[in-house]
Amino acid sequence: MVGLIDRLIKPDEYYHDLSQIDFDHYYQAGFRLIMLDIDNTLAGHGAQQADDYARSAVGRIKGAGLACWIVSNGGERRVSSYAGSLGISGVAMANKPSIRGLRKACRSSKVNPEKAIMIGDQLLTDIFGAHRAGCLAILVRPRFHKEAWNIRFKRKLEKIFYHRYKIR
């Protein structure tokens, strides 16, 4: 049972932030799609428009030849606005760790899930969902400390796994 949990929740890769990721490397390795979470991966909770950090990350992804999508548990209007500010498509109400939103982005991009990467800041939604969908799972540190109460609660649970996997 512990092995199954580790396979589903342990990230394949871990980076401090998106600026450390060598997207050219992933393209050379055969990956073709990057899926990004919004909240605390690209932006603060509730952000409607991309900032320079997000524009830079998406620019580097596209520059490497990779397709890029937003896959978020956020609402339709917000995800549409945010993704539109980056010139990319998005899936709202993905209900991660459900695989529905991840698979929708893969189908729309005509990319098999094993050639896709999900990048997010939460083990129990982004990483778990990515593994369930058959994608590579990359964890980044949350950009901001201000979060909703339910996210803070999940962070307490995630600390157990951070310690287990020696993620700092």
Chimera marker file (.cmm) of the C-alpha trace (Angstrom):
<marker_set name="trace">
<marker id="1" x="0.000" y="0.000" z="0.000" r="1" g="1" b="0" radius="0.5"/>
<marker id="2" x="2.829" y="2.424" z="0.860" r="1" g="1" b="0" radius="0.5"/>
<marker id="3" x="4.430" y="1.739" z="-2.520" r="1" g="1" b="0" radius="0.5"/>
<marker id="4" x="1.198" y="2.609" z="-4.323" r="1" g="1" b="0" radius="0.5"/>
<marker id="5" x="0.846" y="5.861" z="-2.395" r="1" g="1" b="0" radius="0.5"/>
<marker id="6" x="4.456" y="6.771" z="-3.175" r="1" g="1" b="0" radius="0.5"/>
<marker id="7" x="3.943" y="6.069" z="-6.903" r="1" g="1" b="0" radius="0.5"/>
<marker id="8" x="0.899" y="8.350" z="-6.963" r="1" g="1" b="0" radius="0.5"/>
<marker id="9" x="2.008" y="11.229" z="-4.730" r="1" g="1" b="0" radius="0.5"/>
<marker id="10" x="5.792" y="11.455" z="-5.058" r="1" g="1" b="0" radius="0.5"/>
<marker id="11" x="6.736" y="13.965" z="-7.753" r="1" g="1" b="0" radius="0.5"/>
<marker id="12" x="8.912" y="12.767" z="-10.621" r="1" g="1" b="0" radius="0.5"/>
<marker id="13" x="10.859" y="16.028" z="-10.465" r="1" g="1" b="0" radius="0.5"/>
<marker id="14" x="11.038" y="18.958" z="-8.056" r="1" g="1" b="0" radius="0.5"/>
<marker id="15" x="12.103" y="22.531" z="-8.779" r="1" g="1" b="0" radius="0.5"/>
<marker id="16" x="12.150" y="25.663" z="-6.666" r="1" g="1" b="0" radius="0.5"/>
<marker id="17" x="10.224" y="27.523" z="-9.387" r="1" g="1" b="0" radius="0.5"/>
<marker id="18" x="9.409" y="27.479" z="-13.080" r="1" g="1" b="0" radius="0.5"/>
<marker id="19" x="12.518" y="29.485" z="-13.992" r="1" g="1" b="0" radius="0.5"/>
<marker id="20" x="14.715" y="26.493" z="-13.065" r="1" g="1" b="0" radius="0.5"/>
<marker id="21" x="13.038" y="24.108" z="-15.500" r="1" g="1" b="0" radius="0.5"/>
<marker id="22" x="14.906" y="23.352" z="-18.725" r="1" g="1" b="0" radius="0.5"/>
<marker id="23" x="11.967" y="22.967" z="-21.105" r="1" g="1" b="0" radius="0.5"/>
<marker id="24" x="14.312" y="22.275" z="-24.047" r="1" g="1" b="0" radius="0.5"/>
<marker id="25" x="15.494" y="19.171" z="-22.165" r="1" g="1" b="0" radius="0.5"/>
<marker id="26" x="11.938" y="17.880" z="-21.858" r="1" g="1" b="0" radius="0.5"/>
<marker id="27" x="11.268" y="18.544" z="-25.543" r="1" g="1" b="0" radius="0.5"/>
<marker id="28" x="14.436" y="16.614" z="-26.457" r="1" g="1" b="0" radius="0.5"/>
<marker id="29" x="13.240" y="13.779" z="-24.194" r="1" g="1" b="0" radius="0.5"/>
<marker id="30" x="10.061" y="13.472" z="-26.280" r="1" g="1" b="0" radius="0.5"/>
<marker id="31" x="7.548" y="15.443" z="-24.251" r="1" g="1" b="0" radius="0.5"/>
<marker id="32" x="5.157" y="17.654" z="-26.212" r="1" g="1" b="0" radius="0.5"/>
<marker id="33" x="2.710" y="19.218" z="-23.739" r="1" g="1" b="0" radius="0.5"/>
<marker id="34" x="3.124" y="21.190" z="-20.527" r="1" g="1" b="0" radius="0.5"/>
<marker id="35" x="0.056" y="21.632" z="-18.330" r="1" g="1" b="0" radius="0.5"/>
<marker id="36" x="0.252" y="24.291" z="-15.630" r="1" g="1" b="0" radius="0.5"/>
<marker id="37" x="-1.776" y="24.947" z="-12.526" r="1" g="1" b="0" radius="0.5"/>
<marker id="38" x="-2.607" y="28.620" z="-11.896" r="1" g="1" b="0" radius="0.5"/>
<marker id="39" x="-2.915" y="29.144" z="-8.149" r="1" g="1" b="0" radius="0.5"/>
<marker id="40" x="0.465" y="29.399" z="-6.480" r="1" g="1" b="0" radius="0.5"/>
<marker id="41" x="2.215" y="27.829" z="-9.461" r="1" g="1" b="0" radius="0.5"/>
<marker id="42" x="1.850" y="30.693" z="-11.930" r="1" g="1" b="0" radius="0.5"/>
<marker id="43" x="0.041" y="33.315" z="-9.844" r="1" g="1" b="0" radius="0.5"/>
<marker id="44" x="-1.488" y="34.220" z="-6.523" r="1" g="1" b="0" radius="0.5"/>
<marker id="45" x="-4.942" y="32.906" z="-5.670" r="1" g="1" b="0" radius="0.5"/>
<marker id="46" x="-7.615" y="34.814" z="-7.520" r="1" g="1" b="0" radius="0.5"/>
<marker id="47" x="-5.348" y="36.415" z="-10.144" r="1" g="1" b="0" radius="0.5"/>
<marker id="48" x="-7.245" y="37.206" z="-13.342" r="1" g="1" b="0" radius="0.5"/>
<marker id="49" x="-4.290" y="38.198" z="-15.537" r="1" g="1" b="0" radius="0.5"/>
<marker id="50" x="-0.761" y="36.883" z="-15.978" r="1" g="1" b="0" radius="0.5"/>
<marker id="51" x="2.240" y="38.708" z="-14.536" r="1" g="1" b="0" radius="0.5"/>
<marker id="52" x="5.799" y="38.842" z="-15.938" r="1" g="1" b="0" radius="0.5"/>
<marker id="53" x="6.759" y="35.599" z="-14.151" r="1" g="1" b="0" radius="0.5"/>
<marker id="54" x="3.935" y="33.663" z="-15.842" r="1" g="1" b="0" radius="0.5"/>
<marker id="55" x="4.509" y="35.292" z="-19.249" r="1" g="1" b="0" radius="0.5"/>
<marker id="56" x="8.208" y="34.404" z="-19.046" r="1" g="1" b="0" radius="0.5"/>
<marker id="57" x="7.491" y="30.770" z="-18.126" r="1" g="1" b="0" radius="0.5"/>
<marker id="58" x="4.950" y="30.295" z="-20.907" r="1" g="1" b="0" radius="0.5"/>
<marker id="59" x="7.276" y="32.021" z="-23.363" r="1" g="1" b="0" radius="0.5"/>
<marker id="60" x="10.063" y="29.599" z="-22.467" r="1" g="1" b="0" radius="0.5"/>
<marker id="61" x="7.679" y="26.619" z="-22.829" r="1" g="1" b="0" radius="0.5"/>
<marker id="62" x="6.502" y="27.747" z="-26.270" r="1" g="1" b="0" radius="0.5"/>
<marker id="63" x="10.073" y="28.631" z="-27.257" r="1" g="1" b="0" radius="0.5"/>
<marker id="64" x="11.089" y="25.030" z="-26.564" r="1" g="1" b="0" radius="0.5"/>
<marker id="65" x="8.432" y="23.845" z="-29.031" r="1" g="1" b="0" radius="0.5"/>
<marker id="66" x="6.032" y="22.531" z="-26.391" r="1" g="1" b="0" radius="0.5"/>
<marker id="67" x="2.276" y="23.065" z="-26.347" r="1" g="1" b="0" radius="0.5"/>
<marker id="68" x="1.059" y="24.731" z="-23.151" r="1" g="1" b="0" radius="0.5"/>
<marker id="69" x="-2.289" y="24.565" z="-21.367" r="1" g="1" b="0" radius="0.5"/>
<marker id="70" x="-3.676" y="25.739" z="-18.050" r="1" g="1" b="0" radius="0.5"/>
<marker id="71" x="-5.386" y="22.950" z="-16.078" r="1" g="1" b="0" radius="0.5"/>
<marker id="72" x="-7.001" y="24.420" z="-12.994" r="1" g="1" b="0" radius="0.5"/>
<marker id="73" x="-9.637" y="23.664" z="-10.399" r="1" g="1" b="0" radius="0.5"/>
<marker id="74" x="-10.662" y="27.329" z="-10.718" r="1" g="1" b="0" radius="0.5"/>
<marker id="75" x="-13.872" y="28.601" z="-12.269" r="1" g="1" b="0" radius="0.5"/>
<marker id="76" x="-14.525" y="29.016" z="-15.993" r="1" g="1" b="0" radius="0.5"/>
<marker id="77" x="-14.451" y="32.830" z="-16.157" r="1" g="1" b="0" radius="0.5"/>
<marker id="78" x="-11.230" y="33.139" z="-14.201" r="1" g="1" b="0" radius="0.5"/>
<marker id="79" x="-9.373" y="30.351" z="-16.017" r="1" g="1" b="0" radius="0.5"/>
<marker id="80" x="-10.509" y="31.682" z="-19.393" r="1" g="1" b="0" radius="0.5"/>
<marker id="81" x="-9.361" y="35.202" z="-18.493" r="1" g="1" b="0" radius="0.5"/>
<marker id="82" x="-6.020" y="34.032" z="-17.117" r="1" g="1" b="0" radius="0.5"/>
<marker id="83" x="-5.241" y="31.615" z="-19.969" r="1" g="1" b="0" radius="0.5"/>
<marker id="84" x="-6.315" y="34.263" z="-22.492" r="1" g="1" b="0" radius="0.5"/>
<marker id="85" x="-3.855" y="36.750" z="-20.989" r="1" g="1" b="0" radius="0.5"/>
<marker id="86" x="-1.129" y="34.213" z="-21.833" r="1" g="1" b="0" radius="0.5"/>
<marker id="87" x="-2.456" y="33.357" z="-25.278" r="1" g="1" b="0" radius="0.5"/>
<marker id="88" x="-3.034" y="29.704" z="-24.382" r="1" g="1" b="0" radius="0.5"/>
<marker id="89" x="-6.003" y="27.425" z="-23.763" r="1" g="1" b="0" radius="0.5"/>
<marker id="90" x="-7.235" y="26.247" z="-20.410" r="1" g="1" b="0" radius="0.5"/>
<marker id="91" x="-9.389" y="23.680" z="-18.678" r="1" g="1" b="0" radius="0.5"/>
<marker id="92" x="-11.439" y="25.014" z="-15.765" r="1" g="1" b="0" radius="0.5"/>
<marker id="93" x="-13.111" y="23.060" z="-12.990" r="1" g="1" b="0" radius="0.5"/>
<marker id="94" x="-10.659" y="20.207" z="-13.578" r="1" g="1" b="0" radius="0.5"/>
<marker id="95" x="-11.329" y="18.832" z="-10.087" r="1" g="1" b="0" radius="0.5"/>
<marker id="96" x="-7.775" y="17.553" z="-9.750" r="1" g="1" b="0" radius="0.5"/>
<marker id="97" x="-6.815" y="14.894" z="-8.782" r="1" g="1" b="0" radius="0.5"/>
<marker id="98" x="-9.473" y="13.835" z="-11.292" r="1" g="1" b="0" radius="0.5"/>
<marker id="99" x="-7.913" y="12.945" z="-14.635" r="1" g="1" b="0" radius="0.5"/>
<marker id="100" x="-10.710" y="14.537" z="-16.691" r="1" g="1" b="0" radius="0.5"/>
<marker id="101" x="-9.103" y="17.961" z="-17.183" r="1" g="1" b="0" radius="0.5"/>
<marker id="102" x="-5.634" y="16.564" z="-17.801" r="1" g="1" b="0" radius="0.5"/>
<marker id="103" x="-6.899" y="14.115" z="-20.391" r="1" g="1" b="0" radius="0.5"/>
<marker id="104" x="-8.982" y="16.855" z="-22.055" r="1" g="1" b="0" radius="0.5"/>
<marker id="105" x="-5.864" y="19.011" z="-22.525" r="1" g="1" b="0" radius="0.5"/>
<marker id="106" x="-3.984" y="15.987" z="-23.908" r="1" g="1" b="0" radius="0.5"/>
<marker id="107" x="-6.776" y="15.078" z="-26.348" r="1" g="1" b="0" radius="0.5"/>
<marker id="108" x="-7.154" y="18.677" z="-27.514" r="1" g="1" b="0" radius="0.5"/>
<marker id="109" x="-3.393" y="18.893" z="-28.100" r="1" g="1" b="0" radius="0.5"/>
<marker id="110" x="-3.294" y="15.446" z="-29.734" r="1" g="1" b="0" radius="0.5"/>
<marker id="111" x="-0.640" y="14.359" z="-27.229" r="1" g="1" b="0" radius="0.5"/>
<marker id="112" x="-0.612" y="11.021" z="-25.417" r="1" g="1" b="0" radius="0.5"/>
<marker id="113" x="-0.561" y="11.496" z="-21.609" r="1" g="1" b="0" radius="0.5"/>
<marker id="114" x="2.853" y="9.807" z="-21.330" r="1" g="1" b="0" radius="0.5"/>
<marker id="115" x="4.240" y="12.654" z="-23.489" r="1" g="1" b="0" radius="0.5"/>
<marker id="116" x="2.675" y="15.317" z="-21.245" r="1" g="1" b="0" radius="0.5"/>
<marker id="117" x="3.884" y="16.993" z="-18.060" r="1" g="1" b="0" radius="0.5"/>
<marker id="118" x="1.728" y="18.472" z="-15.304" r="1" g="1" b="0" radius="0.5"/>
<marker id="119" x="3.425" y="21.166" z="-13.226" r="1" g="1" b="0" radius="0.5"/>
<marker id="120" x="1.880" y="22.309" z="-9.981" r="1" g="1" b="0" radius="0.5"/>
<marker id="121" x="2.480" y="23.218" z="-6.363" r="1" g="1" b="0" radius="0.5"/>
<marker id="122" x="0.320" y="20.616" z="-4.591" r="1" g="1" b="0" radius="0.5"/>
<marker id="123" x="1.019" y="16.935" z="-4.076" r="1" g="1" b="0" radius="0.5"/>
<marker id="124" x="-2.582" y="15.932" z="-3.373" r="1" g="1" b="0" radius="0.5"/>
<marker id="125" x="-4.088" y="17.577" z="-6.457" r="1" g="1" b="0" radius="0.5"/>
<marker id="126" x="-1.520" y="18.330" z="-9.180" r="1" g="1" b="0" radius="0.5"/>
<marker id="127" x="0.950" y="15.483" z="-8.641" r="1" g="1" b="0" radius="0.5"/>
<marker id="128" x="-1.628" y="12.853" z="-7.716" r="1" g="1" b="0" radius="0.5"/>
<marker id="129" x="-3.786" y="13.799" z="-10.716" r="1" g="1" b="0" radius="0.5"/>
<marker id="130" x="-0.814" y="13.766" z="-13.096" r="1" g="1" b="0" radius="0.5"/>
<marker id="131" x="0.216" y="10.270" z="-12.064" r="1" g="1" b="0" radius="0.5"/>
<marker id="132" x="-3.359" y="8.989" z="-12.267" r="1" g="1" b="0" radius="0.5"/>
<marker id="133" x="-3.582" y="10.381" z="-15.819" r="1" g="1" b="0" radius="0.5"/>
<marker id="134" x="-0.251" y="8.831" z="-16.861" r="1" g="1" b="0" radius="0.5"/>
<marker id="135" x="1.682" y="12.110" z="-17.103" r="1" g="1" b="0" radius="0.5"/>
<marker id="136" x="5.061" y="13.132" z="-15.746" r="1" g="1" b="0" radius="0.5"/>
<marker id="137" x="4.526" y="15.107" z="-12.531" r="1" g="1" b="0" radius="0.5"/>
<marker id="138" x="6.670" y="18.110" z="-11.613" r="1" g="1" b="0" radius="0.5"/>
<marker id="139" x="6.311" y="19.865" z="-8.274" r="1" g="1" b="0" radius="0.5"/>
<marker id="140" x="7.292" y="23.501" z="-7.762" r="1" g="1" b="0" radius="0.5"/>
<marker id="141" x="7.284" y="25.444" z="-4.525" r="1" g="1" b="0" radius="0.5"/>
<marker id="142" x="4.248" y="27.651" z="-3.936" r="1" g="1" b="0" radius="0.5"/>
<marker id="143" x="4.915" y="31.213" z="-5.080" r="1" g="1" b="0" radius="0.5"/>
<marker id="144" x="3.000" y="32.872" z="-2.230" r="1" g="1" b="0" radius="0.5"/>
<marker id="145" x="2.172" y="32.174" z="1.407" r="1" g="1" b="0" radius="0.5"/>
<marker id="146" x="-1.352" y="33.619" z="1.428" r="1" g="1" b="0" radius="0.5"/>
<marker id="147" x="-3.808" y="30.783" z="0.768" r="1" g="1" b="0" radius="0.5"/>
<marker id="148" x="-7.400" y="29.791" z="1.472" r="1" g="1" b="0" radius="0.5"/>
<marker id="149" x="-8.072" y="27.779" z="4.634" r="1" g="1" b="0" radius="0.5"/>
<marker id="150" x="-8.726" y="24.540" z="2.708" r="1" g="1" b="0" radius="0.5"/>
<marker id="151" x="-5.365" y="24.819" z="0.934" r="1" g="1" b="0" radius="0.5"/>
<marker id="152" x="-3.589" y="25.482" z="4.241" r="1" g="1" b="0" radius="0.5"/>
<marker id="153" x="-5.243" y="22.324" z="5.596" r="1" g="1" b="0" radius="0.5"/>
<marker id="154" x="-3.966" y="20.258" z="2.633" r="1" g="1" b="0" radius="0.5"/>
<marker id="155" x="-0.495" y="21.749" z="3.100" r="1" g="1" b="0" radius="0.5"/>
<marker id="156" x="-0.402" y="20.305" z="6.632" r="1" g="1" b="0" radius="0.5"/>
<marker id="157" x="-1.154" y="16.843" z="5.221" r="1" g="1" b="0" radius="0.5"/>
<marker id="158" x="1.431" y="17.322" z="2.483" r="1" g="1" b="0" radius="0.5"/>
<marker id="159" x="4.170" y="18.065" z="5.050" r="1" g="1" b="0" radius="0.5"/>
<marker id="160" x="4.182" y="14.364" z="5.921" r="1" g="1" b="0" radius="0.5"/>
<marker id="161" x="5.068" y="13.518" z="2.318" r="1" g="1" b="0" radius="0.5"/>
<marker id="162" x="7.529" y="16.392" z="1.955" r="1" g="1" b="0" radius="0.5"/>
<marker id="163" x="9.416" y="14.937" z="4.914" r="1" g="1" b="0" radius="0.5"/>
<marker id="164" x="9.161" y="11.370" z="3.570" r="1" g="1" b="0" radius="0.5"/>
<marker id="165" x="10.465" y="12.363" z="0.121" r="1" g="1" b="0" radius="0.5"/>
<marker id="166" x="13.061" y="14.783" z="1.524" r="1" g="1" b="0" radius="0.5"/>
<marker id="167" x="11.601" y="17.721" z="-0.405" r="1" g="1" b="0" radius="0.5"/>
<marker id="168" x="12.666" y="21.072" z="0.985" r="1" g="1" b="0" radius="0.5"/>
<link id1="1" id2="2" r="1" g="1" b="0" radius="0.2"/>
<link id1="2" id2="3" r="1" g="1" b="0" radius="0.2"/>
<link id1="3" id2="4" r="1" g="1" b="0" radius="0.2"/>
<link id1="4" id2="5" r="1" g="1" b="0" radius="0.2"/>
<link id1="5" id2="6" r="1" g="1" b="0" radius="0.2"/>
<link id1="6" id2="7" r="1" g="1" b="0" radius="0.2"/>
<link id1="7" id2="8" r="1" g="1" b="0" radius="0.2"/>
<link id1="8" id2="9" r="1" g="1" b="0" radius="0.2"/>
<link id1="9" id2="10" r="1" g="1" b="0" radius="0.2"/>
<link id1="10" id2="11" r="1" g="1" b="0" radius="0.2"/>
<link id1="11" id2="12" r="1" g="1" b="0" radius="0.2"/>
<link id1="12" id2="13" r="1" g="1" b="0" radius="0.2"/>
<link id1="13" id2="14" r="1" g="1" b="0" radius="0.2"/>
<link id1="14" id2="15" r="1" g="1" b="0" radius="0.2"/>
<link id1="15" id2="16" r="1" g="1" b="0" radius="0.2"/>
<link id1="16" id2="17" r="1" g="1" b="0" radius="0.2"/>
<link id1="17" id2="18" r="1" g="1" b="0" radius="0.2"/>
<link id1="18" id2="19" r="1" g="1" b="0" radius="0.2"/>
<link id1="19" id2="20" r="1" g="1" b="0" radius="0.2"/>
<link id1="20" id2="21" r="1" g="1" b="0" radius="0.2"/>
<link id1="21" id2="22" r="1" g="1" b="0" radius="0.2"/>
<link id1="22" id2="23" r="1" g="1" b="0" radius="0.2"/>
<link id1="23" id2="24" r="1" g="1" b="0" radius="0.2"/>
<link id1="24" id2="25" r="1" g="1" b="0" radius="0.2"/>
<link id1="25" id2="26" r="1" g="1" b="0" radius="0.2"/>
<link id1="26" id2="27" r="1" g="1" b="0" radius="0.2"/>
<link id1="27" id2="28" r="1" g="1" b="0" radius="0.2"/>
<link id1="28" id2="29" r="1" g="1" b="0" radius="0.2"/>
<link id1="29" id2="30" r="1" g="1" b="0" radius="0.2"/>
<link id1="30" id2="31" r="1" g="1" b="0" radius="0.2"/>
<link id1="31" id2="32" r="1" g="1" b="0" radius="0.2"/>
<link id1="32" id2="33" r="1" g="1" b="0" radius="0.2"/>
<link id1="33" id2="34" r="1" g="1" b="0" radius="0.2"/>
<link id1="34" id2="35" r="1" g="1" b="0" radius="0.2"/>
<link id1="35" id2="36" r="1" g="1" b="0" radius="0.2"/>
<link id1="36" id2="37" r="1" g="1" b="0" radius="0.2"/>
<link id1="37" id2="38" r="1" g="1" b="0" radius="0.2"/>
<link id1="38" id2="39" r="1" g="1" b="0" radius="0.2"/>
<link id1="39" id2="40" r="1" g="1" b="0" radius="0.2"/>
<link id1="40" id2="41" r="1" g="1" b="0" radius="0.2"/>
<link id1="41" id2="42" r="1" g="1" b="0" radius="0.2"/>
<link id1="42" id2="43" r="1" g="1" b="0" radius="0.2"/>
<link id1="43" id2="44" r="1" g="1" b="0" radius="0.2"/>
<link id1="44" id2="45" r="1" g="1" b="0" radius="0.2"/>
<link id1="45" id2="46" r="1" g="1" b="0" radius="0.2"/>
<link id1="46" id2="47" r="1" g="1" b="0" radius="0.2"/>
<link id1="47" id2="48" r="1" g="1" b="0" radius="0.2"/>
<link id1="48" id2="49" r="1" g="1" b="0" radius="0.2"/>
<link id1="49" id2="50" r="1" g="1" b="0" radius="0.2"/>
<link id1="50" id2="51" r="1" g="1" b="0" radius="0.2"/>
<link id1="51" id2="52" r="1" g="1" b="0" radius="0.2"/>
<link id1="52" id2="53" r="1" g="1" b="0" radius="0.2"/>
<link id1="53" id2="54" r="1" g="1" b="0" radius="0.2"/>
<link id1="54" id2="55" r="1" g="1" b="0" radius="0.2"/>
<link id1="55" id2="56" r="1" g="1" b="0" radius="0.2"/>
<link id1="56" id2="57" r="1" g="1" b="0" radius="0.2"/>
<link id1="57" id2="58" r="1" g="1" b="0" radius="0.2"/>
<link id1="58" id2="59" r="1" g="1" b="0" radius="0.2"/>
<link id1="59" id2="60" r="1" g="1" b="0" radius="0.2"/>
<link id1="60" id2="61" r="1" g="1" b="0" radius="0.2"/>
<link id1="61" id2="62" r="1" g="1" b="0" radius="0.2"/>
<link id1="62" id2="63" r="1" g="1" b="0" radius="0.2"/>
<link id1="63" id2="64" r="1" g="1" b="0" radius="0.2"/>
<link id1="64" id2="65" r="1" g="1" b="0" radius="0.2"/>
<link id1="65" id2="66" r="1" g="1" b="0" radius="0.2"/>
<link id1="66" id2="67" r="1" g="1" b="0" radius="0.2"/>
<link id1="67" id2="68" r="1" g="1" b="0" radius="0.2"/>
<link id1="68" id2="69" r="1" g="1" b="0" radius="0.2"/>
<link id1="69" id2="70" r="1" g="1" b="0" radius="0.2"/>
<link id1="70" id2="71" r="1" g="1" b="0" radius="0.2"/>
<link id1="71" id2="72" r="1" g="1" b="0" radius="0.2"/>
<link id1="72" id2="73" r="1" g="1" b="0" radius="0.2"/>
<link id1="73" id2="74" r="1" g="1" b="0" radius="0.2"/>
<link id1="74" id2="75" r="1" g="1" b="0" radius="0.2"/>
<link id1="75" id2="76" r="1" g="1" b="0" radius="0.2"/>
<link id1="76" id2="77" r="1" g="1" b="0" radius="0.2"/>
<link id1="77" id2="78" r="1" g="1" b="0" radius="0.2"/>
<link id1="78" id2="79" r="1" g="1" b="0" radius="0.2"/>
<link id1="79" id2="80" r="1" g="1" b="0" radius="0.2"/>
<link id1="80" id2="81" r="1" g="1" b="0" radius="0.2"/>
<link id1="81" id2="82" r="1" g="1" b="0" radius="0.2"/>
<link id1="82" id2="83" r="1" g="1" b="0" radius="0.2"/>
<link id1="83" id2="84" r="1" g="1" b="0" radius="0.2"/>
<link id1="84" id2="85" r="1" g="1" b="0" radius="0.2"/>
<link id1="85" id2="86" r="1" g="1" b="0" radius="0.2"/>
<link id1="86" id2="87" r="1" g="1" b="0" radius="0.2"/>
<link id1="87" id2="88" r="1" g="1" b="0" radius="0.2"/>
<link id1="88" id2="89" r="1" g="1" b="0" radius="0.2"/>
<link id1="89" id2="90" r="1" g="1" b="0" radius="0.2"/>
<link id1="90" id2="91" r="1" g="1" b="0" radius="0.2"/>
<link id1="91" id2="92" r="1" g="1" b="0" radius="0.2"/>
<link id1="92" id2="93" r="1" g="1" b="0" radius="0.2"/>
<link id1="93" id2="94" r="1" g="1" b="0" radius="0.2"/>
<link id1="94" id2="95" r="1" g="1" b="0" radius="0.2"/>
<link id1="95" id2="96" r="1" g="1" b="0" radius="0.2"/>
<link id1="96" id2="97" r="1" g="1" b="0" radius="0.2"/>
<link id1="97" id2="98" r="1" g="1" b="0" radius="0.2"/>
<link id1="98" id2="99" r="1" g="1" b="0" radius="0.2"/>
<link id1="99" id2="100" r="1" g="1" b="0" radius="0.2"/>
<link id1="100" id2="101" r="1" g="1" b="0" radius="0.2"/>
<link id1="101" id2="102" r="1" g="1" b="0" radius="0.2"/>
<link id1="102" id2="103" r="1" g="1" b="0" radius="0.2"/>
<link id1="103" id2="104" r="1" g="1" b="0" radius="0.2"/>
<link id1="104" id2="105" r="1" g="1" b="0" radius="0.2"/>
<link id1="105" id2="106" r="1" g="1" b="0" radius="0.2"/>
<link id1="106" id2="107" r="1" g="1" b="0" radius="0.2"/>
<link id1="107" id2="108" r="1" g="1" b="0" radius="0.2"/>
<link id1="108" id2="109" r="1" g="1" b="0" radius="0.2"/>
<link id1="109" id2="110" r="1" g="1" b="0" radius="0.2"/>
<link id1="110" id2="111" r="1" g="1" b="0" radius="0.2"/>
<link id1="111" id2="112" r="1" g="1" b="0" radius="0.2"/>
<link id1="112" id2="113" r="1" g="1" b="0" radius="0.2"/>
<link id1="113" id2="114" r="1" g="1" b="0" radius="0.2"/>
<link id1="114" id2="115" r="1" g="1" b="0" radius="0.2"/>
<link id1="115" id2="116" r="1" g="1" b="0" radius="0.2"/>
<link id1="116" id2="117" r="1" g="1" b="0" radius="0.2"/>
<link id1="117" id2="118" r="1" g="1" b="0" radius="0.2"/>
<link id1="118" id2="119" r="1" g="1" b="0" radius="0.2"/>
<link id1="119" id2="120" r="1" g="1" b="0" radius="0.2"/>
<link id1="120" id2="121" r="1" g="1" b="0" radius="0.2"/>
<link id1="121" id2="122" r="1" g="1" b="0" radius="0.2"/>
<link id1="122" id2="123" r="1" g="1" b="0" radius="0.2"/>
<link id1="123" id2="124" r="1" g="1" b="0" radius="0.2"/>
<link id1="124" id2="125" r="1" g="1" b="0" radius="0.2"/>
<link id1="125" id2="126" r="1" g="1" b="0" radius="0.2"/>
<link id1="126" id2="127" r="1" g="1" b="0" radius="0.2"/>
<link id1="127" id2="128" r="1" g="1" b="0" radius="0.2"/>
<link id1="128" id2="129" r="1" g="1" b="0" radius="0.2"/>
<link id1="129" id2="130" r="1" g="1" b="0" radius="0.2"/>
<link id1="130" id2="131" r="1" g="1" b="0" radius="0.2"/>
<link id1="131" id2="132" r="1" g="1" b="0" radius="0.2"/>
<link id1="132" id2="133" r="1" g="1" b="0" radius="0.2"/>
<link id1="133" id2="134" r="1" g="1" b="0" radius="0.2"/>
<link id1="134" id2="135" r="1" g="1" b="0" radius="0.2"/>
<link id1="135" id2="136" r="1" g="1" b="0" radius="0.2"/>
<link id1="136" id2="137" r="1" g="1" b="0" radius="0.2"/>
<link id1="137" id2="138" r="1" g="1" b="0" radius="0.2"/>
<link id1="138" id2="139" r="1" g="1" b="0" radius="0.2"/>
<link id1="139" id2="140" r="1" g="1" b="0" radius="0.2"/>
<link id1="140" id2="141" r="1" g="1" b="0" radius="0.2"/>
<link id1="141" id2="142" r="1" g="1" b="0" radius="0.2"/>
<link id1="142" id2="143" r="1" g="1" b="0" radius="0.2"/>
<link id1="143" id2="144" r="1" g="1" b="0" radius="0.2"/>
<link id1="144" id2="145" r="1" g="1" b="0" radius="0.2"/>
<link id1="145" id2="146" r="1" g="1" b="0" radius="0.2"/>
<link id1="146" id2="147" r="1" g="1" b="0" radius="0.2"/>
<link id1="147" id2="148" r="1" g="1" b="0" radius="0.2"/>
<link id1="148" id2="149" r="1" g="1" b="0" radius="0.2"/>
<link id1="149" id2="150" r="1" g="1" b="0" radius="0.2"/>
<link id1="150" id2="151" r="1" g="1" b="0" radius="0.2"/>
<link id1="151" id2="152" r="1" g="1" b="0" radius="0.2"/>
<link id1="152" id2="153" r="1" g="1" b="0" radius="0.2"/>
<link id1="153" id2="154" r="1" g="1" b="0" radius="0.2"/>
<link id1="154" id2="155" r="1" g="1" b="0" radius="0.2"/>
<link id1="155" id2="156" r="1" g="1" b="0" radius="0.2"/>
<link id1="156" id2="157" r="1" g="1" b="0" radius="0.2"/>
<link id1="157" id2="158" r="1" g="1" b="0" radius="0.2"/>
<link id1="158" id2="159" r="1" g="1" b="0" radius="0.2"/>
<link id1="159" id2="160" r="1" g="1" b="0" radius="0.2"/>
<link id1="160" id2="161" r="1" g="1" b="0" radius="0.2"/>
<link id1="161" id2="162" r="1" g="1" b="0" radius="0.2"/>
<link id1="162" id2="163" r="1" g="1" b="0" radius="0.2"/>
<link id1="163" id2="164" r="1" g="1" b="0" radius="0.2"/>
<link id1="164" id2="165" r="1" g="1" b="0" radius="0.2"/>
<link id1="165" id2="166" r="1" g="1" b="0" radius="0.2"/>
<link id1="166" id2="167" r="1" g="1" b="0" radius="0.2"/>
<link id1="167" id2="168" r="1" g="1" b="0" radius="0.2"/>
</marker_set>
